[in-house]
Amino acid sequence: MEHVASRHTVELLTRAGCSMCEKAGAILTRLAGELGFEFVSTDVDAAAAAGDPSLRAEYGDLLPVVMLDGVQHGYWEVDETRLRADLAS
């Protein structure tokens, strides 16, 4: 089993009621358990309601968005093969 140092953080930008977001979250939860990266999920609508509309403004039409260490890695789905490769490098 490959193992990734926890130095990586994968963030999923999501919103309530988004079935693609839920599917991506399930995949990332499984991968985090297997590979050992930190996984966080951020609801862009909740962030906007809390006073930070920037994520929703930038990524709202692309959800779900996968961020790897603060950089957009992909959107609409999890590219598991590419994510594994990028986490291993």
C-alpha positions as CSV (number, residue, x, y, z in Angstrom):
1,M,0.0,0.0,0.0
2,E,1.4,3.4,-1.0
3,H,1.4,6.0,1.7
4,V,1.6,9.8,1.3
5,A,3.1,12.0,4.0
6,S,0.5,14.1,5.6
7,R,2.2,17.3,4.3
8,H,-0.5,17.4,1.6
9,T,-3.9,18.9,2.0
10,V,-6.8,18.2,-0.3
11,E,-9.7,20.5,-0.1
12,L,-13.1,19.9,-1.8
13,L,-15.1,23.0,-2.6
14,T,-18.7,22.0,-2.5
15,R,-22.3,23.1,-1.8
16,A,-25.3,21.5,-0.1
17,G,-27.5,19.4,-2.4
18,C,-24.8,18.8,-5.0
19,S,-24.8,15.1,-5.9
20,M,-21.5,15.3,-7.8
21,C,-20.0,17.0,-4.7
22,E,-21.2,14.2,-2.5
23,K,-19.6,11.6,-4.8
24,A,-16.3,13.5,-4.9
25,G,-16.4,13.8,-1.1
26,A,-16.8,10.0,-0.7
27,I,-13.9,9.3,-3.1
28,L,-11.6,11.8,-1.3
29,T,-12.6,10.4,2.1
30,R,-11.6,6.9,1.0
31,L,-8.4,8.1,-0.6
32,A,-7.5,10.2,2.5
33,G,-7.8,7.0,4.6
34,E,-5.7,5.1,2.2
35,L,-3.0,7.6,1.4
36,G,-2.9,9.7,4.6
37,F,-3.4,13.2,3.3
38,E,-5.4,15.8,5.2
39,F,-8.9,16.1,3.7
40,V,-11.1,19.1,4.3
41,S,-14.4,20.2,2.7
42,T,-15.5,23.8,2.3
43,D,-19.1,24.7,1.4
44,V,-18.7,27.8,-0.8
45,D,-22.2,29.1,0.0
46,A,-21.6,28.8,3.7
47,A,-18.3,30.6,3.3
48,A,-20.1,33.4,1.4
49,A,-22.8,33.6,4.1
50,A,-20.0,33.9,6.7
51,G,-18.6,36.9,4.8
52,D,-16.1,35.4,2.3
53,P,-17.8,35.3,-1.1
54,S,-14.5,34.8,-3.0
55,L,-14.6,31.0,-3.3
56,R,-18.2,31.1,-4.6
57,A,-17.4,33.9,-7.0
58,E,-14.3,32.1,-8.5
59,Y,-15.4,28.4,-8.4
60,G,-19.2,28.4,-8.0
61,D,-19.8,27.2,-11.6
62,L,-17.2,24.5,-11.4
63,L,-18.3,22.6,-8.3
64,P,-17.1,20.2,-7.1
65,V,-13.6,21.6,-7.2
66,V,-10.6,19.7,-5.9
67,M,-7.8,21.8,-4.5
68,L,-4.3,20.2,-3.8
69,D,-2.3,22.3,-1.3
70,G,-4.2,25.4,-2.2
71,V,-4.0,25.0,-6.0
72,Q,-6.9,24.0,-8.2
73,H,-6.3,20.3,-9.2
74,G,-9.6,19.6,-11.0
75,Y,-13.3,20.2,-11.1
76,W,-16.6,18.3,-11.7
77,E,-14.9,15.0,-10.7
78,V,-11.9,13.5,-8.9
79,D,-9.2,12.4,-11.3
80,E,-8.0,9.7,-9.0
81,T,-5.0,8.6,-11.1
82,R,-3.7,12.1,-11.5
83,L,-4.3,12.9,-7.8
84,R,-2.4,9.7,-6.7
85,A,0.5,10.7,-9.0
86,D,0.6,14.3,-7.8
87,L,0.5,13.2,-4.1
88,A,3.3,10.8,-4.7
89,S,5.6,13.3,-6.3
